[in-house]
C-alpha cells in the first residue's frame, strides 16, 4: 500500500486543511518500519500526515492491521487532555483513507532523543521527565472503563507487539518458549491503563517543555508495565551502542524508573515494578532475536552477552528493576566506565 500526491491532496481537502483552489507540497519523511509519513507544506504552513502500512518494512515477514492508525489518533487525543505539551496537536483525520494530520514539529526545536543518546548526551533529568510523563498518562487513564472501551485493540497489540517480540523469541529459542508465553499471557491479561506500546527514544522528542511522545500505533488498554519495561530496555541496549556513555545511560535508567514509580497511584508500585522487571529480559532478547532487532547491535559477541543475560533472568526472574540493572552491569566485569 502506497499513497500518491493526489490521494494526499484529497485527504487534506476532506480534513478541511486545503481549499479546492490551493496546492500543497509533499516531502516524504522517515517513518521507521511501520508507516508512511510526509511533511506537507500548505499555504498556512507545514503539517505532518501519517498513514499506517499493512506490511511492515522488516527483513522477516510482518503484517499488522492498518486500523491501528485510529488507536494512535485516539491515544494522542487522550494524552493531549492529560499532558498537552507532551504530544503533537491533532489537526484532523480521514477515516476512509486511514490517515491523520498533526502539527509539524520543527526538528531544530524538537530533537529526537535517540539522536542525543547516540552522541552520548544522556541527561537523567530528561529521562525522569519521560518517566513522570508516562506515569501521569497511566495514572489518569487507570481503571477507566470508558477509556478501556475506546481501546479494544488486543488483536493489534498481539500482532505488532506480543507475537513479533515474545512469540518470536519463543520460536527462535524453544527452551524459553514456556517462559516467554507466560510473560505474554500475563501482559495480555492485565488491563489497567492506556498503554503507548512503543516508548522508544526514537519516538520521543526533546522539546522546549520536555518530552514529546510520537508513534502510538501500538496503543492499547492493558498493562502499563509494558511501557516502562520497553523504554528501560532501550536504555540498557544503548550501553552497547555507545559504551563510553554507559554510566550515563544507567543513570537515566535509574532516573526514569524512580520518577515513574513515584507516579504510580493505580496499584502498588511494587506490583508494576515486578511485572516490568520480569518482562525486561524477554524484551532484551526480542531486540536481538525477535522480528524487529535493533540495528546498532551487530557484533555476534555482544548479541551473545544479551542472550546469556536474558536466559539467566528468564529462568530466574527478578522482582526489582534494580536487580535487572545489576545483572546487566555484571556482564561487563572488566569495563571501568560502568558504575
PLY file of the C-alpha trace (Angstrom):
ply
format ascii 1.0
element vertex 339
property float x
property float y
property float z
element edge 338
property int vertex1
property int vertex2
end_header
0.00 0.00 0.00
1.44 3.32 -1.05
-0.09 6.76 -1.17
0.31 9.24 -4.02
0.11 13.04 -4.05
-3.41 13.07 -5.48
-4.74 10.90 -2.68
-2.99 13.03 -0.07
-4.43 16.18 -1.62
-7.93 14.73 -1.50
-7.41 13.73 2.13
-6.26 17.22 3.11
-9.32 18.72 1.45
-11.53 16.18 3.24
-10.00 17.30 6.55
-10.55 20.98 5.70
-6.84 21.73 5.68
-6.60 22.59 1.97
-9.05 24.54 -0.17
-10.09 23.38 -3.62
-8.02 26.09 -5.29
-4.87 25.67 -3.22
-1.97 23.28 -3.73
0.44 21.56 -1.36
3.99 20.27 -1.49
4.71 16.79 -0.12
8.05 15.63 1.31
8.36 12.01 2.49
9.85 11.65 5.98
11.44 8.68 7.64
8.58 6.62 9.05
10.53 3.75 10.51
9.23 0.31 9.62
5.51 0.73 10.07
4.21 3.91 8.43
4.31 6.42 5.62
4.87 9.95 6.91
5.01 13.24 5.00
5.78 16.83 5.71
3.09 18.75 3.85
3.68 22.42 3.10
0.31 24.18 2.95
-0.33 27.87 2.28
-0.88 28.19 6.04
2.38 26.42 6.94
3.73 22.87 7.32
1.79 19.95 8.79
2.58 16.25 9.18
0.45 13.47 7.69
0.75 9.81 8.69
-0.62 6.55 7.35
-0.04 3.04 8.72
1.33 0.29 6.45
-0.20 -3.19 6.32
3.18 -4.85 5.60
5.96 -3.53 7.77
9.40 -2.83 6.36
11.27 -5.63 8.13
13.51 -8.45 6.94
11.19 -11.11 8.31
7.55 -11.02 7.11
5.44 -8.91 9.45
1.87 -7.81 8.84
-0.35 -5.75 11.14
-3.90 -4.35 10.86
-3.90 -0.83 9.45
-6.80 0.03 11.78
-4.11 0.81 14.33
-3.96 4.37 12.92
-7.25 5.08 14.73
-5.87 3.94 18.07
-2.78 6.10 17.61
-5.01 9.08 16.83
-7.12 8.36 19.90
-4.06 7.89 22.14
-2.75 11.30 21.07
-6.19 12.78 21.71
-6.44 11.30 25.21
-2.86 12.21 26.11
-3.45 15.79 24.95
-6.09 16.13 27.66
-3.61 14.98 30.32
-0.20 16.35 29.24
-0.88 18.65 26.27
2.75 19.73 25.99
3.85 16.11 25.55
2.11 15.30 22.24
1.78 16.99 18.83
-1.51 18.80 18.22
-4.00 16.85 16.12
-5.40 18.62 13.05
-7.80 16.13 11.53
-8.36 12.61 10.25
-9.60 10.88 7.11
-11.02 7.54 8.32
-11.78 6.36 4.80
-8.12 6.58 3.83
-6.80 5.59 7.26
-4.61 8.62 7.81
-4.46 11.69 10.00
-2.75 15.06 10.22
-0.95 16.66 13.13
1.23 19.67 13.82
4.67 19.58 12.24
7.34 19.91 14.92
10.45 21.67 13.64
13.47 19.39 14.20
15.55 22.47 15.01
13.49 22.83 18.20
12.40 19.22 18.73
15.35 16.86 18.50
14.99 13.09 18.59
16.07 11.63 21.94
17.73 8.67 20.20
19.97 11.07 18.28
21.06 12.75 21.51
21.79 9.38 23.11
23.83 8.34 20.08
26.05 11.36 20.73
26.43 10.31 24.36
24.18 13.12 25.61
22.24 11.30 28.33
20.59 13.61 30.86
18.93 11.94 33.87
16.59 14.90 34.37
15.14 14.38 30.89
14.81 10.64 31.49
12.98 11.46 34.74
10.62 13.71 32.78
9.90 10.81 30.39
9.12 8.53 33.33
7.00 11.10 35.11
5.01 11.97 31.98
4.39 8.32 31.19
3.19 7.68 34.75
0.86 10.70 34.53
-0.81 9.25 31.42
-1.14 5.84 33.02
-2.49 7.30 36.27
-5.09 9.46 34.54
-6.40 6.55 32.48
-6.09 3.75 35.04
-9.16 1.70 35.88
-11.26 3.78 33.46
-13.86 1.60 31.70
-14.68 4.48 29.36
-11.06 4.61 28.15
-10.85 0.83 28.03
-13.87 0.63 25.74
-12.20 3.03 23.27
-9.04 0.95 23.08
-10.11 -2.63 22.47
-7.04 -3.23 20.34
-5.94 -6.56 21.79
-5.67 -8.17 18.35
-3.44 -5.37 17.07
-1.24 -5.43 20.18
-0.82 -9.17 19.78
0.11 -8.78 16.10
2.51 -5.87 16.45
3.99 -6.39 19.91
3.46 -9.64 21.79
3.86 -12.11 18.92
6.76 -10.47 16.98
8.63 -9.86 20.22
7.92 -12.55 22.82
6.34 -15.05 20.45
9.25 -14.89 18.02
11.75 -15.33 20.86
9.93 -18.50 21.87
10.08 -19.79 18.31
13.79 -18.99 17.99
14.58 -20.40 21.45
12.22 -23.34 22.07
13.67 -23.94 25.55
12.43 -20.47 26.52
9.02 -20.78 24.88
7.16 -21.53 28.10
8.74 -18.55 29.87
8.03 -16.09 27.06
4.50 -17.44 26.60
3.86 -16.87 30.31
5.13 -13.28 30.02
2.90 -12.66 27.02
-0.11 -14.14 28.82
0.46 -12.00 31.92
0.84 -8.87 29.79
-2.21 -9.65 27.65
-4.31 -10.43 30.70
-3.51 -7.25 32.62
-5.93 -4.46 31.73
-5.21 -1.44 33.91
-4.34 1.69 31.90
-3.79 3.23 28.48
-0.51 1.91 27.06
1.51 3.64 24.33
3.24 0.43 23.28
6.35 1.90 21.62
8.04 4.13 24.18
11.40 4.16 22.45
13.95 7.01 22.28
13.33 7.19 18.53
9.70 8.08 19.29
10.44 10.74 21.91
11.40 14.30 21.04
13.40 16.59 23.31
11.14 19.62 23.26
11.39 23.07 24.87
8.85 21.99 27.53
10.08 18.44 27.97
9.47 15.12 26.21
7.06 14.82 23.29
5.73 11.34 22.52
5.13 10.15 18.95
4.13 6.94 17.15
1.44 5.44 19.35
0.40 2.88 16.72
0.52 0.13 19.34
-1.86 1.95 21.71
-3.81 -0.50 23.86
-5.67 -0.58 27.14
-3.61 -3.03 29.11
-0.51 -3.41 31.24
1.36 -0.16 31.98
4.42 -2.25 32.95
4.94 -2.85 29.23
5.66 0.83 28.55
8.05 1.07 31.49
9.98 -2.07 30.53
10.03 -1.17 26.84
11.76 2.17 27.43
14.15 0.91 30.09
15.15 -1.87 27.69
16.40 0.73 25.20
18.50 2.49 27.82
20.26 -0.78 28.61
20.87 -1.59 24.95
22.32 1.87 24.33
25.22 0.87 26.61
26.42 -1.36 23.78
25.80 1.28 21.14
27.82 3.98 22.90
29.94 2.24 25.58
31.73 5.39 26.78
28.34 6.79 27.83
27.14 3.59 29.51
27.31 5.04 33.03
25.17 7.98 31.92
22.64 5.67 30.28
22.37 3.70 33.51
21.80 6.91 35.48
19.00 7.65 33.02
17.64 4.15 33.67
17.55 4.88 37.41
16.02 8.34 36.95
13.26 7.14 34.62
12.44 4.18 36.86
12.30 6.26 40.03
10.22 9.08 38.53
7.79 6.59 37.04
7.32 4.60 40.23
6.74 7.82 42.20
3.76 8.48 39.94
2.11 5.08 40.35
-1.26 5.53 42.04
-3.48 2.85 40.49
-1.78 -0.16 42.13
1.10 -0.86 44.50
4.32 0.39 42.86
5.98 -2.92 43.73
3.42 -4.76 41.61
4.02 -2.86 38.39
7.76 -2.92 39.01
7.77 -6.70 39.38
5.91 -7.19 36.10
8.31 -4.78 34.34
11.38 -6.49 35.82
10.18 -9.90 34.64
9.24 -8.62 31.19
12.50 -6.75 30.61
14.76 -9.77 29.80
12.19 -11.01 27.29
12.29 -7.64 25.57
16.10 -7.58 25.67
16.23 -10.88 23.84
13.47 -9.78 21.45
15.59 -6.86 20.23
18.25 -9.40 19.20
16.23 -12.41 18.03
12.71 -11.02 17.53
11.22 -9.69 14.30
12.43 -6.13 14.98
16.07 -6.34 16.10
17.85 -3.10 16.92
20.03 -2.03 14.02
23.03 -0.97 16.08
23.97 -4.28 17.73
25.65 -6.30 15.00
28.64 -7.91 16.70
27.87 -11.54 17.50
29.78 -11.45 20.80
27.56 -8.60 22.01
24.45 -10.49 20.95
25.67 -13.48 22.93
26.12 -11.31 26.03
22.48 -10.31 25.80
21.34 -13.87 25.16
23.21 -15.17 28.22
21.81 -12.48 30.47
18.26 -12.83 29.14
18.36 -16.59 29.58
19.53 -16.21 33.17
16.78 -13.74 34.05
14.03 -15.59 32.19
14.86 -18.76 34.12
15.36 -16.98 37.45
13.08 -13.90 37.25
13.95 -10.74 39.13
11.36 -8.84 41.14
13.09 -5.45 41.09
14.34 -3.38 38.21
17.49 -2.65 40.21
18.24 -6.38 40.11
17.98 -6.41 36.32
20.23 -3.36 36.14
22.77 -5.03 38.44
22.76 -8.21 36.35
23.31 -6.09 33.24
26.39 -4.40 34.68
27.81 -7.76 35.79
28.07 -8.78 32.14
30.86 -6.19 31.75
33.11 -7.05 34.73
36.22 -5.56 33.14
34.68 -2.29 31.94
35.74 0.54 34.25
33.27 3.03 32.70
30.32 1.21 34.28
29.23 2.03 37.85
0 1
1 2
2 3
3 4
4 5
5 6
6 7
7 8
8 9
9 10
10 11
11 12
12 13
13 14
14 15
15 16
16 17
17 18
18 19
19 20
20 21
21 22
22 23
23 24
24 25
25 26
26 27
27 28
28 29
29 30
30 31
31 32
32 33
33 34
34 35
35 36
36 37
37 38
38 39
39 40
40 41
41 42
42 43
43 44
44 45
45 46
46 47
47 48
48 49
49 50
50 51
51 52
52 53
53 54
54 55
55 56
56 57
57 58
58 59
59 60
60 61
61 62
62 63
63 64
64 65
65 66
66 67
67 68
68 69
69 70
70 71
71 72
72 73
73 74
74 75
75 76
76 77
77 78
78 79
79 80
80 81
81 82
82 83
83 84
84 85
85 86
86 87
87 88
88 89
89 90
90 91
91 92
92 93
93 94
94 95
95 96
96 97
97 98
98 99
99 100
100 101
101 102
102 103
103 104
104 105
105 106
106 107
107 108
108 109
109 110
110 111
111 112
112 113
113 114
114 115
115 116
116 117
117 118
118 119
119 120
120 121
121 122
122 123
123 124
124 125
125 126
126 127
127 128
128 129
129 130
130 131
131 132
132 133
133 134
134 135
135 136
136 137
137 138
138 139
139 140
140 141
141 142
142 143
143 144
144 145
145 146
146 147
147 148
148 149
149 150
150 151
151 152
152 153
153 154
154 155
155 156
156 157
157 158
158 159
159 160
160 161
161 162
162 163
163 164
164 165
165 166
166 167
167 168
168 169
169 170
170 171
171 172
172 173
173 174
174 175
175 176
176 177
177 178
178 179
179 180
180 181
181 182
182 183
183 184
184 185
185 186
186 187
187 188
188 189
189 190
190 191
191 192
192 193
193 194
194 195
195 196
196 197
197 198
198 199
199 200
200 201
201 202
202 203
203 204
204 205
205 206
206 207
207 208
208 209
209 210
210 211
211 212
212 213
213 214
214 215
215 216
216 217
217 218
218 219
219 220
220 221
221 222
222 223
223 224
224 225
225 226
226 227
227 228
228 229
229 230
230 231
231 232
232 233
233 234
234 235
235 236
236 237
237 238
238 239
239 240
240 241
241 242
242 243
243 244
244 245
245 246
246 247
247 248
248 249
249 250
250 251
251 252
252 253
253 254
254 255
255 256
256 257
257 258
258 259
259 260
260 261
261 262
262 263
263 264
264 265
265 266
266 267
267 268
268 269
269 270
270 271
271 272
272 273
273 274
274 275
275 276
276 277
277 278
278 279
279 280
280 281
281 282
282 283
283 284
284 285
285 286
286 287
287 288
288 289
289 290
290 291
291 292
292 293
293 294
294 295
295 296
296 297
297 298
298 299
299 300
300 301
301 302
302 303
303 304
304 305
305 306
306 307
307 308
308 309
309 310
310 311
311 312
312 313
313 314
314 315
315 316
316 317
317 318
318 319
319 320
320 321
321 322
322 323
323 324
324 325
325 326
326 327
327 328
328 329
329 330
330 331
331 332
332 333
333 334
334 335
335 336
336 337
337 338
